[in-house]
Amino acid sequence: MSCLSCISDLERVILHPTSSQGEIFQSNTFVAIQKRDYPSGNLINSSSSYETAKRNVIIGTTTSKTEMEQRENNTNSLDIKQVASVSKMMDAKHILHSAIFHPVLREWQSKNSTNFDSYNLMLPIFVTDEEVMEYISSMPGMFRMGVKWVKSVVAPLVRKGLKSILLFGVIKTLPKDARGTHADSEQNPVIRALPILKSAFPDLIIACDVCLCPYTSLGHCGIIGTDDLIDNTASIKRLAEVALAYAKAGAHIVAPSDMMDGRVAAIKQSLIINGFSHKVAVLSYSAKFASTLYGPFREASGSAPAKGDRRCYQLPSGSAGLAVRAAARDVNEGADMLMVKPGLPYLDIVKRIKDAHPEYPLFVYQVSGEYAMLHHAANNNVFELMNGVVESITAMRRAGADCIITYFTPLLLNAWYRKSKY
């Protein structure tokens, strides 16, 4: 069968949104993209009008094998790469395969209640370029770990039901610079850990945080321009490069946390062009607020700004409208999943975003400050730790969270595992 006849009905609908009279859906119709109009790698916005699309495609109806062969010759022997270029015309938010290629992703698309289990939890892990297990004093029970330690730490949790992890890179010996060179270098600890983890735990979902702050000399989430302000264009280009490097190393999910304008679109288009649209999902930190609750994390990751703060690109704590707009923007740019960060103080935002986008899995990050507060309260006999943890996560589920990124994941998995043995 000619590759020209294999173009899906979905792609025809996108190319011909106003088509009628059956001209597109006849079984013997083919669509071929002209090489001169759509060179490999170009992206076409699917919102283009029917007339615009019509001018740039060849629409023909085959009546015989001879005629088909003749028309194939007339289109300069279009090969499979040119047919694949049709897929690149799809609007990023119409790509569904990146949201369901793994069993855990399919669970996130299906769960909806206030109960929770291991599918509703994601564990953050700090991976460093030093081969040590280093205790994080501001986060009780948490460690920075070298690449060789990650497998041994994750293995017992996988046996107890761990379904997903979120990797953060921490560099202690590698140099930092203005563009975050080691955010995607071969020495990057996340890139080194990915193939080890994928080989050891083939069913585990592995997400990678995408940001520049741990790798840049100024500790900001984007690239700083000559005017000492964020250079948004340079930043999203660099973030797309980092996300692609993680995808090539084996990440199932790339999770941009930087809050630059347009970074989801830049990352999604890079994944599409490089053939990862069907096997790497984008989890966007859509509503990430400028918060005092990130303090312990910044100590853990070595990512505090050298000067200034992040209030010019992270959301103001009092703004609900910007959070809703940010989520809607990320949906339009092709995000597969959305996130609110921090968690408990922003449950009103969780509900608003879930109500606005019920068809998208919504993550909530129970951040380092929330983790530390619950620990310190329990250590001072304010309440029993497990009761406080369960109540807080139940509240997040009630507000609309499908998955909670929490440092309490081991605590919950261990408790469930012990209970299952009796």
ZIBEL-V932815 format. One record per pair of residues at least 4 apart in sequence whose ideal C-beta (glycine too) atoms are under 7 Angstrom apart, sorted by the first residue. I is the first residue (numbers start at 0). J is the second residue. Records with the same first field share a line. If there is no record, write none. Layout:
# ZIBEL-V932815
I=J ; J
This chain:
# ZIBEL-V932815
0=4 ; 5
1=67 ; 71
2=79 ; 82
3=29 ; 31 ; 71 ; 77 ; 82
4=29
5=82
6=10 ; 11 ; 30 ; 82 ; 85
8=12 ; 24
9=13
10=14 ; 85 ; 86 ; 89
11=15 ; 23 ; 30
12=16
13=45 ; 88 ; 89 ; 93
14=30 ; 52 ; 56 ; 88
15=23 ; 49 ; 52
16=49
17=49
18=22 ; 23 ; 49
21=25
22=28
23=28
25=60
27=60 ; 61
28=58 ; 60
29=59 ; 61
30=56 ; 58
31=56 ; 57 ; 74 ; 77
32=36 ; 37 ; 56 ; 81 ; 84 ; 85
33=37 ; 55 ; 57
34=75 ; 81
36=55
37=41 ; 55 ; 84
39=80 ; 84
40=272
42=87 ; 268
43=47 ; 88
44=90
45=88 ; 89 ; 90 ; 93
46=90
47=51 ; 52
49=53
50=54
51=55
52=56
57=74
59=70
61=66 ; 67 ; 70
62=66
63=67
64=68
65=69
66=70
67=71
68=72
69=73
70=74
71=76 ; 77
72=76
77=81 ; 82
79=83
80=84
87=271 ; 272
89=93 ; 94
91=264 ; 267 ; 268 ; 271 ; 332 ; 333
92=330 ; 331 ; 333
94=276 ; 333
95=99
96=100 ; 277
97=276 ; 277 ; 279 ; 280 ; 335
98=104 ; 108 ; 280 ; 335
99=104 ; 105 ; 108
100=104 ; 277 ; 278
101=204 ; 251
102=106
103=107 ; 118 ; 162 ; 163 ; 204
104=108 ; 280
105=109
106=110 ; 118
107=360 ; 401 ; 402
108=360
110=118 ; 119 ; 401
113=393 ; 396 ; 397
115=119 ; 392 ; 396
117=160 ; 161 ; 162 ; 412
118=162
119=396 ; 401 ; 402 ; 403
120=403 ; 405 ; 408 ; 411
121=163 ; 164 ; 165 ; 206 ; 402 ; 404
122=156 ; 161 ; 164 ; 408 ; 409
123=165 ; 167 ; 404 ; 406
124=149 ; 164 ; 165 ; 166 ; 167
125=143 ; 144 ; 167 ; 169 ; 299 ; 300
126=144 ; 146 ; 149 ; 166 ; 167 ; 168 ; 169 ; 188 ; 189 ; 192
127=143 ; 144 ; 145 ; 169 ; 171 ; 188
128=170 ; 171 ; 172 ; 173 ; 186 ; 188
129=145 ; 171 ; 172
130=145 ; 147
131=145
132=142 ; 144 ; 148
133=142 ; 143
134=142
135=141 ; 142 ; 143 ; 298 ; 299
137=295 ; 298 ; 371
138=295 ; 299 ; 367 ; 370 ; 371 ; 406
139=374
141=299 ; 406
143=169 ; 299
144=148 ; 149 ; 152
146=188 ; 191 ; 192 ; 195
148=152
149=153 ; 192 ; 195 ; 196
150=154 ; 195 ; 196 ; 199
153=157 ; 164 ; 196 ; 200
154=158
155=159
156=161 ; 409 ; 412
157=161 ; 200 ; 203
159=412 ; 413 ; 416
160=412 ; 415
161=203 ; 408 ; 412
162=203 ; 204
163=203 ; 204 ; 206
164=203 ; 205 ; 206
165=206 ; 208 ; 254 ; 404
166=189 ; 192 ; 205 ; 206 ; 207 ; 208
167=208 ; 300
168=187 ; 188 ; 189 ; 213
169=188 ; 213 ; 300 ; 301
170=175 ; 181 ; 213 ; 214
173=181 ; 186
175=214 ; 215 ; 216
176=180 ; 215 ; 216
177=215 ; 216 ; 222 ; 223
178=222 ; 237
179=211 ; 214 ; 215 ; 237
180=184
181=186 ; 187 ; 214
182=187 ; 211 ; 214 ; 241
183=187 ; 190 ; 240 ; 241 ; 244
185=190
187=191
188=192
189=193 ; 207 ; 245
190=244 ; 245 ; 248
192=196
193=197 ; 205 ; 248 ; 249 ; 250
194=198 ; 248 ; 249
195=199
196=200 ; 203 ; 205
197=201 ; 205 ; 249
204=251 ; 252
205=250 ; 251
206=250 ; 251 ; 252 ; 254 ; 282
207=245 ; 250 ; 253 ; 254
208=254 ; 256
209=238 ; 241 ; 242 ; 245 ; 253 ; 254 ; 255 ; 256
210=220 ; 256 ; 257
211=215 ; 220 ; 221 ; 222 ; 237 ; 238 ; 257
212=218 ; 219 ; 220 ; 302
213=300 ; 301 ; 302
215=219
216=305
217=223 ; 304 ; 305 ; 306
218=302 ; 303 ; 304 ; 305
219=223 ; 229 ; 304 ; 309
220=257 ; 258 ; 309 ; 312
221=229 ; 230 ; 231 ; 234 ; 257 ; 259 ; 312
222=230 ; 233 ; 234 ; 237
223=227 ; 229 ; 230
224=228 ; 230
229=234 ; 311 ; 312
230=234
231=235 ; 259 ; 260
232=236
233=237
234=238 ; 257 ; 259
235=239 ; 259 ; 261 ; 262 ; 265
236=240 ; 265
237=241
238=242 ; 255 ; 257 ; 259 ; 262 ; 265 ; 266
239=243 ; 265 ; 266 ; 269
240=244
241=245
242=246 ; 253 ; 255 ; 266 ; 269
243=247 ; 269 ; 270 ; 273
244=248
245=250 ; 253
246=250 ; 253 ; 270 ; 275 ; 279
250=279
251=279 ; 280
252=280 ; 282
253=266 ; 279 ; 281
254=282 ; 284
255=262 ; 263 ; 266 ; 283 ; 284
256=284 ; 287
257=262
258=284 ; 287 ; 312 ; 313
259=312
261=265
262=266
263=267 ; 281 ; 283 ; 329 ; 332 ; 333 ; 334
264=268 ; 332 ; 333
265=269
266=270 ; 281
267=271 ; 281 ; 332 ; 333
268=272
269=273
270=275 ; 276 ; 279
271=276
275=279
280=335 ; 336
281=333 ; 334 ; 335
282=335 ; 336 ; 338 ; 362
283=329 ; 334 ; 337 ; 338
284=338 ; 340
285=325 ; 326 ; 329 ; 334 ; 337 ; 338
286=314 ; 322 ; 325 ; 326 ; 339 ; 348 ; 352
287=313 ; 314 ; 340
288=313 ; 314 ; 316 ; 340 ; 341 ; 345
289=309 ; 310 ; 313 ; 314 ; 315 ; 316
290=316 ; 341
291=368
292=341 ; 366 ; 368 ; 369
293=297 ; 366 ; 367 ; 368
294=298 ; 368
295=299 ; 367 ; 368 ; 371
296=300 ; 366 ; 367
297=302 ; 303
299=367
304=308 ; 309
309=313
314=318 ; 321 ; 322 ; 325
318=322
319=323 ; 347 ; 348 ; 351
320=324
321=325
322=326 ; 348 ; 352
323=327 ; 351 ; 352 ; 355
324=328
325=329
326=330 ; 337 ; 352 ; 355 ; 356
327=331 ; 355
328=332
329=334 ; 337
330=334 ; 356 ; 359
336=359 ; 360 ; 362
337=352 ; 356 ; 359 ; 361 ; 362
338=362 ; 364
339=345 ; 348 ; 349 ; 352 ; 363
340=364 ; 366
341=345 ; 364 ; 366 ; 369
342=363 ; 364 ; 365 ; 366 ; 369 ; 395
343=369 ; 391 ; 394
345=349
346=350 ; 394 ; 395 ; 398
347=351
348=352
349=353 ; 361 ; 363 ; 395 ; 398 ; 399 ; 400
350=354 ; 398 ; 399
351=355
352=356 ; 361
353=357 ; 361 ; 399
360=401 ; 402
361=399 ; 400 ; 401
362=400 ; 401 ; 402 ; 404
363=395 ; 400 ; 403
364=404
365=369 ; 370 ; 391 ; 403 ; 404 ; 405
367=371
368=372
369=373
370=374 ; 406 ; 407
371=375
372=376
373=377 ; 384 ; 387 ; 388 ; 391
374=378 ; 384
375=379
376=381 ; 382 ; 387
377=381 ; 382 ; 383 ; 384 ; 387
382=386 ; 387
384=388
385=389 ; 414
386=390
387=391
388=392 ; 407 ; 410 ; 411
389=393
390=394
391=395
392=396 ; 403 ; 405
393=397
394=398
395=400 ; 403
396=400
407=411
408=412
409=413
410=414
411=415
412=416
413=417
414=418
415=419
416=420
